[in-house]
Amino acid sequence: MMHMTPAAKKEAREGYLFILPWLVGFLIFTLGPLVASIFLSHSNWDIFSAPEFIGMANYAKMFGDPLFKKSLWNTFYYTIFSIPLGMAGGLALALLLNQKVKGLPVFRTLFYLPSVTSGVAVALLWKWIFNPEFGIANAILGWFGLPALQWLASPTWAMPALIIMSLWGVGGGMLIYLAGLQGIPGQLYEAAELDGAGTWSCFINITLPMLSPTLFFQLITGIIGSFQIFTQAYVMTNGGPVNATLFYVLYLYRNAFQWWKMGYASALAWFLFIVILLLTLLQFKLSKRWVNYDVL
């Protein structure tokens, strides 16, 4: 066993002392609640009385719970449409802002700012936009001679409205795509142009393959984020109408902090963790077919 010198021991003690606040915070606010939630997911607990261990009953209850199935389907529905649209929108903006045009830093800032705006403020803004009586959305439809929609008040259009709203934050992805685009060697495009390749051919055969690691990163983080959507539905629709926008995390929140079913809410949280983990592992498995990590 290697013996440490007094100076090395002193340096090690100082190092642990510096990270002590983080360690204490991690144990109290992360690891502790994590372990407690595992126990609570197997218990019946309403906060006001002692937890009662009930085994796997909470997990068995899920598959007979219609609101659990509805919230899970709503979340999948939102993810299936919002992720491709968000990725395509962010990439399109990045391609536009990757050109050598005067004033690009200003445009990049303007497109990025919406993505860092407070979630509640954005939700309130879009609630006005989708107002059926005086909202901008219906005004735009009127310009094209289309009928006004009820949007957030309609079980049919409430979810599409939230999907459209998700495009508000494409500026965050735009910056990441922009960094990836600027990392692609320019000589690849020059060589392709000499061989007679057009713009579309360069995009398909050079840009997308070289940008695939960035696309993969955006896909993974997008899926994780979409499965945790909460603020928009909570502020704008509260899960309505007729549970059309009852997302999984909103249902989890209701069980925990409205109905005080902490044990069932903990089980819902762990089920969500498993779903996200499996989807992430699946994406890593599929990424071997389309993600290119070759570096020139």
LOKEDO-583559 format. One line per 4 residues: number of its first residue (from 1); their letters; for each residue x, y, z negated of N, C-alpha, C. Coordinates in steps of 0.2 Angstrom, whole numbers, plus 5000, padded with zeros to 4 digits. Layout:
NUM) a) X Y Z X Y Z X Y Z ~ ...;
This chain:
1) mmhm) 5004 4994 5000 5000 5000 5000 5004 5006 5000 ~ 5003 5011 5004 5007 5017 5005 5006 5022 4999 ~ 5011 5024 4996 5010 5029 4990 5011 5036 4993 ~ 5006 5040 4990 5006 5047 4992 5010 5051 4988;
5) tpaa) 5014 5056 4991 5018 5060 4987 5014 5065 4983 ~ 5016 5068 4978 5012 5073 4974 5009 5079 4978 ~ 5013 5081 4983 5011 5086 4988 5005 5084 4992 ~ 5005 5077 4994 5000 5075 4998 4994 5074 4994;
9) kkea) 4995 5072 4988 4989 5071 4984 4985 5078 4982 ~ 4989 5083 4981 4987 5089 4980 4983 5092 4986 ~ 4986 5091 4992 4983 5093 4998 4976 5089 4999 ~ 4976 5082 4998 4970 5078 4998 4964 5081 4994;
13) regy) 4966 5083 4987 4961 5085 4983 4959 5092 4985 ~ 4963 5096 4988 4960 5102 4990 4956 5101 4996 ~ 4957 5097 5000 4953 5095 5006 4946 5093 5004 ~ 4946 5088 4999 4939 5086 4997 4936 5092 4993;
17) lfil) 4939 5096 4990 4936 5102 4986 4933 5106 4992 ~ 4936 5107 4997 4933 5112 5002 4927 5109 5005 ~ 4927 5102 5006 4921 5099 5009 4915 5097 5004 ~ 4917 5098 4998 4912 5096 4992 4905 5099 4993;
21) pwlv) 4905 5106 4995 4898 5108 4996 4894 5105 5001 ~ 4897 5103 5007 4894 5099 5012 4892 5092 5010 ~ 4896 5089 5006 4895 5082 5004 4889 5082 4999 ~ 4889 5087 4995 4883 5088 4990 4877 5089 4994;
25) gfli) 4877 5094 4998 4871 5095 5002 4869 5089 5006 ~ 4873 5085 5009 4872 5080 5013 4868 5074 5009 ~ 4871 5073 5003 4868 5068 4998 4861 5070 4996 ~ 4860 5076 4994 4854 5079 4991 4849 5080 4997;
29) ftlg) 4851 5083 5002 4845 5085 5007 4845 5080 5013 ~ 4850 5076 5014 4849 5071 5020 4849 5064 5018 ~ 4854 5062 5015 4855 5054 5014 4849 5052 5008 ~ 4849 5057 5003 4844 5055 4998 4837 5055 5001;
33) plva) 4834 5060 5004 4827 5059 5007 4827 5053 5012 ~ 4832 5052 5016 4832 5047 5021 4831 5040 5017 ~ 4835 5039 5012 4834 5032 5008 4827 5032 5005 ~ 4825 5038 5002 4818 5038 4999 4813 5037 5004;
37) sifl) 4813 5039 5010 4808 5039 5015 4807 5031 5017 ~ 4813 5027 5017 4812 5020 5019 4808 5017 5013 ~ 4809 5018 5007 4805 5015 5002 4798 5018 5002 ~ 4797 5024 5003 4790 5027 5004 4786 5024 5009;
41) shsn) 4790 5022 5015 4786 5020 5021 4783 5013 5019 ~ 4785 5010 5014 4782 5003 5011 4778 5004 5005 ~ 4776 5010 5004 4772 5012 4998 4766 5016 5000 ~ 4761 5016 4995 4755 5020 4995 4757 5026 4990;
45) wdif) 4757 5032 4993 4759 5038 4988 4756 5044 4990 ~ 4752 5047 4986 4749 5053 4987 4752 5059 4984 ~ 4758 5059 4981 4762 5064 4978 4760 5065 4971 ~ 4753 5064 4969 4751 5066 4963 4751 5060 4958;
49) sape) 4752 5054 4961 4753 5048 4957 4759 5044 4959 ~ 4761 5039 4955 4767 5035 4956 4766 5031 4962 ~ 4772 5030 4966 4771 5026 4973 4769 5019 4971 ~ 4765 5016 4975 4763 5009 4974 4766 5005 4980;
53) figm) 4770 5000 4979 4773 4996 4984 4768 4992 4987 ~ 4767 4992 4994 4762 4988 4998 4765 4985 5004 ~ 4772 4984 5004 4775 4980 5009 4775 4983 5016 ~ 4773 4979 5021 4772 4982 5028 4765 4984 5030;
57) anya) 4761 4986 5025 4754 4987 5026 4754 4994 5030 ~ 4758 4999 5029 4758 5005 5032 4759 5004 5040 ~ 4764 5000 5041 4766 4998 5048 4760 4994 5052 ~ 4757 4990 5048 4752 4986 5051 4746 4990 5052;
61) kmfg) 4745 4995 5048 4739 5000 5049 4740 5004 5055 ~ 4746 5006 5058 4746 5010 5064 4743 5007 5070 ~ 4744 5000 5071 4741 4997 5077 4733 4997 5077 ~ 4730 4998 5071 4723 4998 5071 4720 5006 5070;
65) dplf) 4725 5010 5071 4723 5017 5070 4722 5021 5076 ~ 4716 5023 5078 4715 5026 5085 4719 5032 5086 ~ 4720 5036 5080 4723 5043 5081 4731 5042 5082 ~ 4733 5036 5079 4740 5035 5080 4741 5033 5088;
69) kksl) 4737 5029 5091 4738 5028 5098 4737 5034 5102 ~ 4732 5038 5100 4730 5044 5104 4736 5049 5104 ~ 4739 5050 5098 4745 5054 5097 4751 5052 5101 ~ 4752 5045 5101 4758 5043 5104 4757 5043 5112;
73) wntf) 4751 5042 5114 4750 5043 5121 4750 5050 5124 ~ 4748 5055 5120 4748 5062 5121 4756 5064 5122 ~ 4760 5061 5117 4767 5063 5117 4770 5060 5123 ~ 4769 5054 5125 4772 5051 5131 4769 5055 5137;
77) yyti) 4763 5057 5138 4760 5060 5143 4764 5067 5144 ~ 4765 5071 5139 4769 5077 5139 4776 5076 5141 ~ 4779 5071 5138 4786 5069 5140 4787 5068 5147 ~ 4783 5063 5150 4783 5061 5157 4783 5067 5162;
81) fsip) 4779 5072 5160 4778 5078 5165 4783 5084 5163 ~ 4784 5085 5157 4788 5091 5155 4795 5090 5156 ~ 4798 5084 5156 4805 5083 5156 4807 5084 5164 ~ 4804 5080 5169 4806 5082 5176 4805 5089 5178;
85) lgma) 4800 5092 5176 4798 5099 5178 4804 5103 5175 ~ 4805 5102 5168 4810 5107 5165 4817 5106 5168 ~ 4819 5100 5169 4826 5098 5172 4826 5101 5179 ~ 4821 5100 5183 4821 5103 5190 4821 5111 5190;
89) ggla) 4817 5114 5185 4817 5121 5185 4824 5124 5182 ~ 4827 5121 5178 4833 5123 5175 4839 5122 5180 ~ 4839 5117 5184 4844 5116 5189 4843 5121 5195 ~ 4836 5122 5197 4835 5127 5202 4838 5134 5200;
93) lall) 4836 5136 5194 4839 5142 5192 4846 5143 5192 ~ 4850 5137 5190 4857 5137 5189 4860 5137 5196 ~ 4857 5134 5201 4859 5134 5208 4859 5142 5211 ~ 4853 5145 5209 4852 5152 5211 4857 5157 5208;
97) lnqk) 4859 5155 5202 4863 5160 5198 4870 5158 5198 ~ 4872 5153 5202 4879 5151 5204 4882 5154 5210 ~ 4878 5158 5213 4880 5162 5219 4884 5168 5217 ~ 4888 5170 5221 4892 5176 5220 4888 5182 5222;
101) vkgl) 4884 5185 5218 4880 5190 5219 4881 5196 5213 ~ 4880 5202 5215 4881 5207 5210 4876 5207 5205 ~ 4878 5208 5199 4873 5208 5193 4871 5202 5190 ~ 4875 5196 5192 4873 5189 5190 4873 5189 5182;
105) pvfr) 4878 5192 5178 4877 5191 5171 4871 5194 5168 ~ 4868 5199 5171 4862 5202 5168 4856 5197 5170 ~ 4856 5194 5176 4851 5189 5177 4851 5183 5173 ~ 4857 5181 5172 4858 5175 5167 4856 5176 5160;
109) tlfy) 4857 5182 5158 4855 5184 5151 4847 5184 5151 ~ 4844 5187 5156 4837 5188 5156 4833 5181 5156 ~ 4836 5177 5160 4833 5170 5161 4834 5166 5155 ~ 4840 5167 5151 4841 5163 5145 4837 5166 5139;
113) lpsv) 4836 5172 5138 4833 5175 5132 4827 5171 5130 ~ 4822 5170 5135 4816 5166 5132 4817 5160 5129 ~ 4822 5156 5130 4823 5150 5127 4826 5151 5119 ~ 4828 5157 5117 4830 5158 5110 4825 5162 5107;
117) tsgv) 4819 5163 5110 4813 5167 5106 4810 5162 5101 ~ 4808 5165 5096 4804 5161 5090 4799 5157 5093 ~ 4798 5151 5091 4793 5146 5094 4786 5149 5092 ~ 4785 5151 5086 4778 5154 5085 4776 5160 5089;
121) aval) 4781 5164 5090 4780 5170 5094 4778 5168 5101 ~ 4782 5163 5104 4781 5161 5111 4774 5158 5111 ~ 4772 5154 5106 4765 5150 5106 4760 5156 5106 ~ 4760 5161 5102 4755 5166 5102 4755 5170 5108;
125) lwkw) 4761 5171 5112 4761 5174 5118 4757 5170 5123 ~ 4758 5164 5124 4755 5159 5129 4748 5158 5127 ~ 4746 5159 5121 4739 5158 5119 4735 5164 5122 ~ 4738 5170 5122 4735 5175 5126 4735 5174 5133;
129) ifnp) 4740 5172 5136 4741 5171 5143 4735 5166 5145 ~ 4734 5161 5142 4729 5156 5143 4722 5157 5141 ~ 4721 5163 5138 4714 5165 5136 4709 5165 5142 ~ 4704 5162 5141 4699 5161 5147 4696 5167 5149;
133) efgi) 4696 5172 5145 4692 5178 5147 4696 5184 5150 ~ 4702 5185 5147 4707 5190 5149 4714 5188 5150 ~ 4715 5182 5150 4722 5179 5151 4725 5180 5158 ~ 4732 5181 5158 4735 5182 5164 4734 5176 5169;
137) anai) 4734 5170 5166 4734 5164 5170 4727 5164 5174 ~ 4722 5165 5172 4716 5166 5176 4716 5171 5181 ~ 4719 5177 5179 4719 5182 5183 4723 5180 5190 ~ 4729 5176 5189 4733 5174 5194 4728 5169 5199;
141) lgwf) 4724 5165 5195 4720 5161 5199 4715 5165 5203 ~ 4713 5170 5200 4708 5174 5204 4711 5177 5210 ~ 4717 5179 5210 4720 5182 5216 4720 5177 5222 ~ 4720 5171 5221 4720 5166 5226 4713 5163 5227;
145) glpa) 4708 5166 5224 4701 5164 5225 4699 5158 5221 ~ 4703 5156 5216 4702 5150 5213 4697 5151 5207 ~ 4693 5147 5204 4689 5148 5198 4693 5148 5192 ~ 4691 5152 5187 4694 5152 5181 4693 5146 5177;
149) lqwl) 4698 5144 5173 4699 5138 5169 4698 5140 5162 ~ 4696 5135 5158 4695 5136 5150 4702 5135 5147 ~ 4707 5132 5151 4714 5130 5148 4714 5127 5141 ~ 4715 5130 5136 4716 5127 5129 4710 5125 5126;
153) aspt) 4704 5127 5129 4698 5125 5126 4695 5119 5130 ~ 4699 5117 5135 4696 5111 5139 4700 5105 5138 ~ 4697 5099 5136 4701 5093 5135 4705 5091 5141 ~ 4703 5093 5147 4706 5091 5153 4712 5096 5155;
157) wamp) 4712 5102 5153 4717 5107 5155 4722 5109 5149 ~ 4720 5107 5143 4724 5109 5137 4731 5106 5138 ~ 4732 5100 5140 4738 5097 5140 4742 5100 5146 ~ 4739 5100 5152 4743 5104 5157 4745 5111 5156;
161) alii) 4741 5114 5152 4743 5121 5150 4750 5121 5145 ~ 4750 5116 5141 4756 5116 5137 4762 5113 5141 ~ 4761 5109 5146 4766 5107 5150 4769 5113 5154 ~ 4764 5117 5157 4767 5123 5160 4770 5128 5156;
165) mslw) 4768 5128 5150 4771 5133 5145 4779 5130 5143 ~ 4780 5124 5144 4786 5121 5142 4792 5124 5147 ~ 4790 5126 5153 4794 5129 5158 4797 5136 5155 ~ 4794 5139 5150 4797 5145 5148 4804 5144 5145;
169) gvgg) 4806 5138 5143 4812 5138 5140 4818 5135 5144 ~ 4816 5135 5151 4821 5131 5156 4828 5135 5156 ~ 4828 5141 5153 4834 5145 5153 4840 5142 5149 ~ 4838 5138 5144 4843 5135 5140 4846 5129 5144;
173) gmli) 4843 5125 5147 4845 5120 5152 4849 5123 5157 ~ 4847 5129 5160 4850 5133 5165 4858 5134 5164 ~ 4859 5136 5158 4866 5137 5156 4870 5131 5156 ~ 4868 5126 5154 4871 5119 5154 4873 5117 5161;
177) ylag) 4868 5117 5165 4868 5116 5172 4873 5120 5175 ~ 4873 5127 5174 4878 5131 5177 4885 5130 5175 ~ 4886 5128 5169 4893 5126 5167 4895 5119 5171 ~ 4890 5115 5172 4892 5109 5176 4894 5110 5183;
181) lqgi) 4890 5115 5186 4891 5117 5193 4897 5120 5194 ~ 4899 5124 5189 4906 5128 5190 4912 5123 5189 ~ 4910 5117 5186 4916 5112 5185 4917 5108 5191 ~ 4913 5109 5196 4913 5105 5203 4919 5108 5207;
185) pgql) 4924 5104 5209 4929 5107 5213 4927 5110 5220 ~ 4928 5116 5221 4926 5119 5228 4929 5116 5234 ~ 4935 5112 5233 4937 5109 5239 4933 5103 5242 ~ 4929 5101 5237 4924 5095 5240 4919 5098 5245;
189) yeaa) 4916 5104 5243 4912 5107 5248 4915 5109 5254 ~ 4921 5112 5254 4925 5114 5260 4926 5108 5264 ~ 4928 5103 5261 4930 5097 5266 4923 5094 5269 ~ 4918 5094 5265 4911 5092 5268 4909 5097 5274;
193) eldg) 4910 5103 5273 4908 5108 5278 4912 5107 5285 ~ 4919 5105 5284 4923 5104 5289 4921 5097 5293 ~ 4918 5093 5289 4915 5087 5293 4908 5088 5295 ~ 4905 5094 5295 4899 5095 5298 4893 5094 5293;
197) agtw) 4894 5094 5287 4889 5093 5282 4885 5099 5281 ~ 4878 5099 5280 4874 5105 5279 4873 5106 5272 ~ 4869 5111 5270 4868 5113 5263 4865 5107 5259 ~ 4859 5104 5262 4856 5099 5259 4860 5092 5258;
201) scfi) 4864 5091 5263 4869 5085 5263 4874 5086 5257 ~ 4876 5092 5256 4881 5094 5251 4878 5093 5244 ~ 4872 5095 5244 4868 5095 5237 4867 5087 5235 ~ 4865 5083 5240 4863 5076 5239 4870 5072 5237;
205) nitl) 4875 5073 5241 4881 5069 5241 4887 5072 5237 ~ 4886 5078 5235 4892 5081 5231 4889 5084 5224 ~ 4884 5088 5225 4882 5092 5219 4879 5087 5214 ~ 4874 5083 5216 4870 5078 5211 4875 5073 5208;
209) pmls) 4879 5070 5212 4883 5065 5209 4888 5068 5204 ~ 4891 5074 5206 4896 5077 5201 4893 5080 5195 ~ 4886 5081 5196 4882 5084 5190 4879 5079 5186 ~ 4879 5073 5188 4875 5067 5185 4877 5067 5177;
213) ptlf) 4883 5068 5175 4884 5068 5167 4880 5073 5164 ~ 4879 5079 5167 4875 5085 5164 4868 5083 5164 ~ 4866 5080 5170 4859 5078 5171 4857 5073 5165 ~ 4862 5068 5164 4860 5063 5159 4860 5066 5152;
217) fqli) 4864 5071 5151 4864 5074 5144 4857 5078 5143 ~ 4855 5081 5148 4849 5085 5148 4843 5080 5147 ~ 4843 5075 5151 4838 5070 5150 4837 5067 5143 ~ 4843 5065 5140 4843 5062 5133 4840 5067 5128;
221) tgii) 4843 5073 5128 4841 5079 5124 4834 5081 5125 ~ 4832 5081 5131 4825 5083 5133 4820 5078 5130 ~ 4821 5071 5131 4817 5066 5128 4816 5067 5121 ~ 4822 5067 5117 4822 5068 5110 4818 5074 5108;
225) gsfq) 4819 5080 5111 4815 5086 5109 4808 5085 5111 ~ 4806 5082 5116 4799 5082 5118 4795 5077 5114 ~ 4798 5072 5111 4795 5068 5106 4794 5071 5099 ~ 4797 5077 5098 4796 5080 5092 4792 5087 5093;
229) iftq) 4789 5088 5098 4785 5094 5099 4780 5095 5094 ~ 4779 5101 5091 4775 5102 5086 4772 5109 5086 ~ 4776 5114 5086 4774 5121 5085 4769 5123 5090 ~ 4770 5121 5096 4765 5124 5102 4758 5121 5100;
233) ayvm) 4757 5115 5099 4751 5112 5097 4748 5114 5091 ~ 4752 5115 5086 4750 5117 5079 4747 5124 5079 ~ 4750 5129 5083 4749 5136 5083 4743 5137 5088 ~ 4743 5134 5094 4739 5136 5099 4732 5132 5099;
237) tngg) 4733 5125 5098 4726 5121 5098 4725 5117 5092 ~ 4730 5117 5088 4729 5113 5082 4727 5105 5083 ~ 4729 5103 5089 4728 5096 5091 4722 5095 5095 ~ 4718 5101 5096 4712 5100 5100 4713 5102 5107;
241) pvna) 4707 5103 5111 4701 5101 5109 4700 5093 5110 ~ 4696 5090 5105 4694 5083 5105 4701 5079 5105 ~ 4706 5081 5101 4712 5078 5100 4716 5077 5107 ~ 4715 5082 5112 4718 5081 5118 4726 5083 5118;
245) tlfy) 4727 5087 5113 4734 5089 5112 4737 5087 5105 ~ 4734 5082 5102 4736 5079 5096 4743 5075 5097 ~ 4748 5079 5096 4755 5076 5097 4757 5072 5091 ~ 4762 5067 5092 4764 5062 5086 4766 5066 5080;
249) vlyl) 4770 5071 5081 4773 5074 5075 4767 5078 5071 ~ 4763 5081 5075 4757 5085 5072 4753 5080 5068 ~ 4752 5074 5071 4748 5069 5067 4752 5067 5061 ~ 4758 5066 5061 4762 5064 5056 4762 5070 5050;
253) yrna) 4762 5076 5052 4761 5082 5048 4755 5082 5044 ~ 4749 5080 5048 4743 5080 5045 4743 5075 5039 ~ 4745 5069 5041 4745 5064 5036 4749 5066 5030 ~ 4755 5069 5031 4759 5071 5025 4757 5077 5021;
257) fqww) 4755 5082 5024 4754 5088 5021 4746 5091 5021 ~ 4742 5087 5024 4735 5089 5024 4731 5083 5020 ~ 4733 5077 5022 4729 5072 5019 4733 5068 5013 ~ 4739 5070 5012 4744 5068 5006 4745 5060 5007;
261) kmgy) 4745 5058 5013 4747 5051 5014 4754 5050 5015 ~ 4758 5051 5010 4766 5052 5011 4769 5045 5013 ~ 4766 5040 5011 4768 5033 5013 4767 5032 5020 ~ 4761 5033 5022 4759 5032 5029 4763 5037 5034;
265) asal) 4764 5043 5032 4768 5048 5036 4775 5046 5036 ~ 4778 5043 5031 4785 5040 5031 4786 5035 5036 ~ 4781 5030 5036 4781 5025 5041 4780 5027 5048 ~ 4776 5032 5049 4775 5036 5056 4782 5039 5058;
269) awfl) 4786 5042 5053 4792 5045 5055 4797 5039 5057 ~ 4797 5034 5053 4802 5029 5055 4800 5025 5062 ~ 4794 5025 5063 4792 5022 5070 4794 5027 5075 ~ 4793 5033 5074 4796 5038 5079 4803 5037 5080;
273) fivi) 4807 5037 5075 4814 5036 5075 4816 5029 5080 ~ 4812 5024 5078 4813 5018 5082 4812 5019 5090 ~ 4806 5022 5091 4804 5024 5098 4810 5028 5102 ~ 4812 5033 5098 4817 5038 5101 4824 5034 5102;
277) lllt) 4825 5030 5097 4832 5026 5098 4831 5021 5104 ~ 4826 5018 5104 4825 5013 5110 4825 5016 5117 ~ 4822 5022 5117 4822 5026 5124 4829 5028 5125 ~ 4832 5030 5120 4839 5033 5121 4844 5027 5123;
281) llqf) 4843 5021 5120 4847 5016 5122 4846 5013 5129 ~ 4839 5014 5131 4837 5012 5138 4840 5016 5143 ~ 4840 5023 5141 4843 5028 5146 4851 5027 5147 ~ 4854 5025 5141 4861 5023 5142 4863 5017 5146;
285) klsk) 4858 5012 5145 4859 5006 5149 4858 5008 5157 ~ 4852 5012 5158 4851 5014 5165 4856 5018 5168 ~ 4859 5022 5164 4864 5027 5166 4870 5024 5170 ~ 4871 5018 5169 4877 5015 5172 4876 5014 5180;
289) rwvn) 4869 5015 5182 4868 5014 5189 4868 5021 5193 ~ 4868 5026 5189 4867 5033 5193 4872 5038 5190 ~ 4875 5038 5184 4879 5043 5181 4886 5042 5184 ~ 4889 5047 5186 4896 5046 5189 4901 5050 5184;
293) ydvl) 4906 5046 5181 4910 5050 5177 4917 5050 5180 ~ 4918 5049 5186 4924 5049 5190 4927 5057 5190 ~ 4933 5058 5188 4936 5064 5188 4941 5065 5193 ~ 4941 5070 5197 4946 5070 5202 4953 5073 5199;
